[in-house]
Amino acid sequence: MADKTEVSQQSILTDQFFYFFFRLRKNRVRKVVDAVNEAFPDETPQQKARRLIEAQIPLSFLGGTLMHLPALIPGVGQALQFLGLVGGASVITRMHLYLVLEIALLHGKDIDDAARVPEMAAVVAATGLAAGVPLLTQVLDVNPLYSLPAAGLTASGVSKLIGESAIRFYSGAKLELSASPLSTPQPVPAQ
């Protein structure tokens, strides 16, 4: 009995953490998936998931760009620049968390299952790393204006990568390795 109490207590703690720190609302995830299922009833879960990814890419580009805008404003202190970075990274992280949970739900996974927690932690880590990439323009002493497109492209690229990885993961597809290291791995059809 203690194990069940401990697991449910941890589930409550995890849900509260994602709700308060990332404003994650699972009811919103369910509504979006219901709307996609209703609008495209004949499509596969993978096709529906790619619709969600394509819808998120422009938002990620905009979010990534806006996240680094305070760094270009003369006279804005380091603290305000840092707050802009943290706030923007939080929004983009939330978008990625929603995307992964939507794709999981499209594939019939229980988004309340504790198995989603490590998957969401991986999304948070990937987004955090991507948020720092445009800061390389400062380290490399490149014109700061390049940080805006770099941030937008990085955020949208990470959205695409996270979405496609979620599709492969939740569909259980195996990856076929290609000869070119620059080509995108394609899932092997299920047997």
Helices and strands as residue ranges (DSSP letters): H 2-22, H 26-39, H 45-67, G 69-72, H 78-106, H 116-132, G 133-135, H 136-139, G 144-146, H 147-171, E 174-176, E 186-188
